[in-house]
């Protein structure tokens, strides 16, 4: 039981009150950002494929 109490306080004291989002939301946000950037970067190429 003592080990469990020690594991809960691994974060620095100033970061204990900060709510971190779940990792899956970070992965989803990264994928969305990559897709949007690629759409902007390759916009001309994608439009030439449609026409």
Helices and strands as residue ranges (DSSP letters): H 2-8, G 13-15, H 23-41, H 43-50
